[in-house]
Amino acid sequence: MFTRLDHGRLLRYSGLFTWAVVVLPILYSGMRAWQGWLAYAAFGFTYAWLARGLGVRRRHPVDYLFLVMMTLCAIGVSYHTETGLGSILLMVAACILPWMLSLSMSIVWLILSQMVMLPVFVHLMGFPLFEGVMQSLLYVGFAGFVYVTSLIGRQQAMAREEQRRLNSELRATRALLAESVRVNERTRISRELHDLLGHHLTALSLNLEVANHLAEGKVQEHVSQAHTLAKLLLSDVREAVSLIRDSDDIDMAATLLPLADNVPGLHIDMRLPQPFLLDDPERAHVLLRCTQEIVTNVVRHAQATTLVLEYQWRDEGVQLQARDDGRGAEIPVAGNGLRGMRERLAAYGGSVEIETRPGQGFSLSLYLPVVRGIERQGLSPALRAGSGAVAVGGVAA
């Protein structure tokens, strides 16, 4: 059963179990003050709130207020019970720190929160000052052990997320490679048909035409039929070559969809035109890499829960509108990823524009000039305009 739980859920349930067990010594101590019971209940509530969706749910400013509340409630339990139970609750709270605070801030929290318990050990429990300090430092060590355990869990969760991201990118790249191999093989076959079989059939047709003029009687009739069959066969070969070349297009839906699969904490609403075909593997690769970069940036920096990726045909290219519901920023800062995206697009005459505001997420508009694969199939503009759209994870636009 435990193998089905991730690191965050295991930490949450184990912490709640410890909190529930602490009620037994509280009852044994005979605590009657309602303030103590309120502090105990508030600790459980704040811990359950902060421990939900560890590593998945984005943090709000109120979470840090709850962290302070949880610390004060643990200390309050010790003051009202005149025991060291608050230090045990602080050990439980230590498993939240790696997911919320930096290493330096966590160390300060571990030391200060346990040292605040010193008056309880000295004045309420009757320990000498030296023994009280040693008792506090002992709990600092225990809390540090819990903190490191949770930190390892967070690092493993991050490594697993990175592995998932690399796996999705690998599957998308593999799909693009498979499409490119298919296109190259069909192109090779069409060339072979055109250059070899077409050449020989043309020579055969010319020789049969000459023989038709030289033959007489029944021989001429058979030669004429053979000439007609040779011309029909040559026409069929040309038609087959044209069909093969017209289907030398990369299916971008098969290439892009793996990027939207199983992204923890982020729902990707990918909207694709139907059909979505490109005839240039290099431009298809650029579109794939740009999409990967957008998803990666949202997961790492945006603290968003939803990402909308909408692909549309516009003029002589593809336009990608990306929107998330993350925290946004006052001024967009272009990192290596965005600069690399601009460079990839600029190499093919494309562009990218970014709009963002604090609390309103990021909006990115990307344009890549391409030749649509659908245009090479000879469809009329009316049919192209009437092509439908399919939405993955959302409603079609």
C-alpha positions in Angstrom: 0.0 0.0 0.0 2.8 2.4 0.9 4.4 1.9 -2.5 1.4 3.7 -4.1 2.0 6.8 -2.0 4.5 9.5 -3.1 6.9 11.3 -0.8 4.5 14.2 -0.1 1.6 12.0 1.0 3.8 9.8 3.2 5.2 12.8 5.0 1.7 14.2 5.4 0.1 11.0 6.8 3.1 10.2 9.1 3.0 13.7 10.5 -0.7 13.6 11.1 -0.4 10.2 12.8 2.3 11.6 15.1 0.1 14.6 15.9 -2.8 12.3 16.7 -0.7 10.1 19.0 0.5 13.2 21.0 -3.1 13.5 22.3 -2.5 10.6 24.6 0.3 12.2 26.8 -1.8 15.4 26.7 -4.7 13.6 28.2 -2.3 11.9 30.7 -1.0 15.3 31.7 -4.5 16.4 32.6 -4.5 19.6 30.6 -7.7 21.4 31.1 -7.1 24.9 29.6 -9.1 25.4 26.5 -6.2 27.5 25.1 -4.0 24.4 25.1 -6.6 22.3 23.3 -7.1 25.1 20.8 -3.3 25.3 20.1 -3.2 21.5 19.7 -6.1 21.5 17.2 -4.7 24.5 15.3 -1.4 22.8 14.9 -3.1 19.8 13.3 -5.1 22.0 11.0 -2.1 24.1 9.9 0.1 21.1 9.4 -2.6 19.3 7.2 -3.0 22.5 5.2 0.7 23.0 4.6 1.5 19.3 3.9 -1.2 18.9 1.2 0.3 18.6 -2.3 4.0 19.0 -1.2 6.0 19.8 -4.3 2.9 20.1 -6.4 0.7 22.9 -5.1 2.1 26.4 -5.5 2.7 28.4 -2.3 0.7 31.4 -1.3 1.7 34.1 1.2 -0.8 32.8 3.6 1.1 29.5 3.8 4.0 31.3 5.5 1.6 32.8 8.0 0.4 29.3 8.7 4.0 28.2 9.3 4.4 30.8 12.0 1.0 29.8 13.5 2.0 26.1 13.5 5.3 27.0 15.3 3.5 29.1 17.9 0.8 26.4 18.5 3.5 23.8 19.1 5.2 26.0 21.7 1.8 26.8 23.2 1.0 23.1 23.8 4.2 22.8 25.8 3.4 25.8 27.9 -0.1 24.6 28.7 0.9 21.0 29.4 4.2 21.9 31.1 5.9 19.1 29.1 8.2 18.8 26.1 5.4 17.7 23.8 5.8 21.0 21.9 9.3 19.9 20.9 7.9 16.7 19.4 5.3 18.7 17.4 8.2 21.0 16.2 9.9 17.9 15.0 6.8 17.1 13.0 6.7 20.6 11.6 10.4 20.3 10.5 9.4 18.0 7.6 7.5 21.0 6.0 10.6 23.3 6.0 12.4 21.9 2.9 9.4 22.5 0.8 8.9 26.1 1.9 12.2 27.6 3.1 15.8 27.8 2.0 18.5 25.8 3.8 19.8 28.8 5.8 16.3 29.9 6.9 15.4 26.3 7.9 18.5 26.0 10.1 17.6 29.3 11.8 14.0 28.0 12.3 15.1 24.7 13.7 17.4 26.3 16.3 15.2 29.3 17.4 12.0 27.3 17.7 13.6 24.7 19.9 15.5 27.3 22.0 12.2 29.0 22.7 11.3 25.8 24.6 14.1 26.5 27.0 11.9 28.3 29.6 9.6 25.3 29.6 12.4 22.9 30.5 13.9 25.3 33.1 11.0 27.0 34.8 8.1 24.7 34.3 9.8 21.3 34.3 12.5 22.2 36.8 15.6 21.3 34.8 18.9 23.1 35.6 19.9 25.7 33.0 22.6 23.5 31.5 20.4 20.4 31.3 17.6 22.6 29.8 20.0 23.8 27.1 21.2 20.2 26.4 17.5 19.1 26.2 16.8 21.8 23.7 19.8 21.0 21.6 18.8 17.3 21.7 15.5 18.1 20.1 17.3 20.3 17.6 19.2 17.2 16.5 16.1 15.2 16.3 14.3 17.9 14.3 17.4 18.2 12.1 17.2 14.5 11.3 13.5 14.9 10.3 14.4 17.9 8.2 17.1 16.0 6.3 14.8 13.1 5.8 12.2 15.4 4.3 14.9 17.2 2.3 15.9 13.9 0.7 12.3 13.2 -0.1 12.1 16.6 -1.8 15.3 16.0 -3.8 14.0 12.6 -4.9 10.7 14.2 -5.9 12.5 16.8 -8.0 14.7 14.1 -9.6 11.6 12.1 -10.5 10.0 15.2 -12.0 13.1 15.9 -14.0 13.1 12.3 -15.2 9.5 12.6 -16.2 10.2 15.8 -18.1 13.2 14.3 -19.9 11.1 11.2 -20.7 8.3 13.3 -22.2 10.8 15.2 -24.2 12.5 12.0 -25.3 9.1 10.5 -26.4 8.3 13.7 -28.3 11.7 13.7 -30.0 11.4 10.0 -30.8 8.0 10.7 -32.4 9.5 13.5 -34.5 12.4 11.3 -35.5 10.0 8.5 -36.5 8.0 11.0 -38.6 11.2 12.3 -40.2 12.4 8.7 -40.9 9.0 7.9 -42.5 9.1 11.0 -44.6 12.7 10.3 -45.8 11.9 6.7 -46.6 8.8 7.7 -48.6 10.9 10.3 -50.4 13.6 7.7 -51.2 11.0 5.3 -52.6 9.3 8.0 -54.7 12.7 8.9 -56.2 13.5 5.3 -57.0 10.1 4.8 -58.7 10.5 8.0 -60.7 14.2 7.6 -61.6 14.3 3.9 -62.3 10.9 2.5 -63.1 9.7 5.7 -64.8 12.8 5.9 -66.9 12.6 2.3 -68.1 8.8 2.6 -68.8 9.4 5.7 -70.9 12.1 4.0 -72.9 9.8 1.0 -73.3 6.9 3.2 -74.5 9.2 4.9 -77.1 10.4 1.6 -78.4 6.9 0.2 -78.7 5.8 3.3 -80.5 8.6 2.7 -83.1 7.7 -0.9 -83.3 4.1 0.0 -83.9 5.1 2.0 -87.0 7.2 -0.8 -88.4 4.9 -3.8 -87.7 2.1 -4.9 -89.9 -1.0 -7.1 -89.6 -1.8 -8.9 -86.3 1.7 -8.1 -85.0 0.9 -4.4 -85.2 -2.3 -4.9 -83.3 -0.4 -6.6 -80.4 2.3 -4.0 -80.4 -0.3 -1.3 -80.2 -1.9 -2.9 -77.2 1.5 -3.3 -75.5 2.2 0.4 -76.2 -1.1 1.4 -74.7 -0.5 -0.7 -71.6 3.0 0.8 -71.2 1.6 4.3 -71.3 -1.1 3.4 -68.7 1.6 1.8 -66.5 3.8 4.9 -66.8 0.8 7.1 -65.8 0.1 4.9 -62.8 3.7 5.2 -61.7 3.6 9.0 -62.0 0.4 9.1 -60.0 1.8 6.8 -57.3 5.0 9.0 -57.0 2.8 12.1 -56.7 0.7 10.5 -53.9 3.8 9.5 -52.0 5.4 12.9 -52.3 2.1 14.6 -51.3 2.0 12.6 -48.0 5.6 13.5 -47.0 4.3 15.6 -44.1 5.1 15.4 -40.4 2.1 14.8 -38.1 2.7 17.5 -35.4 -0.1 16.2 -33.2 1.8 12.9 -32.7 4.9 14.8 -31.9 3.5 17.4 -29.5 1.0 15.4 -27.5 3.6 13.5 -25.4 4.7 16.8 -23.9 1.2 17.3 -22.2 1.2 13.9 -20.5 1.4 13.5 -16.7 2.9 16.9 -15.7 2.5 17.0 -11.9 0.6 20.0 -10.6 0.1 21.4 -14.1 -2.9 20.8 -16.4 -1.9 21.4 -20.0 -4.8 22.3 -22.4 -3.3 21.7 -25.8 -5.4 22.8 -28.8 -4.3 21.7 -32.2 -5.7 22.3 -35.7 -6.9 19.2 -37.5 -5.0 18.1 -39.5 -1.7 19.6 -38.2 0.9 18.7 -40.8 4.3 20.3 -41.6 6.5 19.3 -44.5 9.8 20.8 -43.1 11.5 18.6 -40.4 13.7 21.5 -39.3 10.7 23.8 -38.7 8.9 21.0 -37.0 11.9 20.5 -34.7 11.9 24.3 -33.9 8.2 24.2 -32.9 8.8 21.1 -30.8 11.7 22.7 -28.9 9.8 25.9 -28.3 6.9 24.0 -26.9 9.3 22.1 -24.6 10.8 25.3 -23.4 7.4 26.9 -22.6 6.3 23.8 -20.6 9.6 23.7 -18.7 9.5 27.4 -17.8 6.0 27.2 -16.5 6.8 24.2 -14.3 10.0 25.7 -12.9 9.1 29.4 -12.5 5.5 30.3 -13.0 3.9 28.4 -10.1 0.9 27.8 -12.4 -1.8 25.2 -12.3 -3.1 25.5 -15.9 -1.2 26.1 -19.2 -3.1 26.7 -22.4 -1.2 26.0 -25.7 -3.2 27.0 -28.8 -1.8 26.3 -32.2 -3.4 28.1 -35.3 -2.6 28.6 -38.9 -2.0 32.3 -39.6 -1.0 33.7 -42.9 1.9 31.6 -44.1 2.9 30.1 -40.8 2.0 28.7 -37.4 1.0 30.8 -34.4 1.3 29.5 -30.9 -0.6 31.3 -28.1 0.6 30.1 -24.6 -1.1 31.3 -21.4 -0.7 30.3 -17.8 -2.4 31.2 -14.5 0.9 31.6 -12.6 2.3 34.5 -10.5 3.5 36.5 -13.5 6.1 39.3 -13.1 6.4 43.1 -13.3 9.0 42.9 -16.1 9.7 39.7 -18.1 13.3 38.7 -17.7 14.6 36.6 -20.7 16.8 33.7 -19.5 18.8 31.3 -21.6 15.6 29.4 -22.5 13.8 32.4 -23.9 16.9 33.7 -25.7 17.4 30.3 -27.3 13.7 30.3 -28.4 14.1 33.7 -30.0 17.3 32.6 -31.8 15.6 29.4 -33.1 12.7 31.4 -34.5 14.7 34.2 -35.9 16.7 31.7 -38.0 13.5 31.0 -39.9 12.0 34.5 -39.8 9.8 33.9 -36.8 9.2 36.0 -33.7 8.0 35.7 -30.1 6.2 38.3 -27.9 5.7 38.1 -24.1 3.1 39.8 -21.9 2.9 39.5 -18.2 1.6 41.2 -15.1 2.0 40.3 -11.4 -0.6 37.8 -10.4 -1.9 37.4 -14.0 0.5 34.9 -15.4 2.5 34.9 -18.6 1.1 35.2 -22.1 3.4 34.2 -25.0 2.7 34.6 -28.7 5.0 32.7 -31.0 5.0 32.8 -34.8 6.9 30.5 -37.1 6.7 30.9 -41.0 6.1 27.4 -42.5 4.7 25.7 -45.6 1.6 23.8 -44.5 1.7 20.1 -45.4 -2.0 20.4 -46.2 -1.3 22.9 -49.0 0.8 20.4 -50.8 -2.1 18.0 -51.0 -3.9 20.3 -53.5 -6.8 21.2 -51.3 -8.8 24.3 -52.1 -8.7 27.4 -49.8 -12.3 26.8 -48.9 -11.6 23.3 -47.7 -8.5 24.5 -45.8 -10.6 27.2 -44.1 -13.2 24.6 -43.2 -10.8 22.2 -41.5 -11.8 21.4 -37.9 -9.8 21.7 -34.7 -9.3 19.2 -32.0 -8.6 20.1 -28.4 -6.6 17.9 -26.0 -7.5 18.5 -22.4 -9.9 21.2 -23.2 -12.6 22.5 -25.6 -11.7 23.1 -29.3 -11.2 26.7 -30.3 
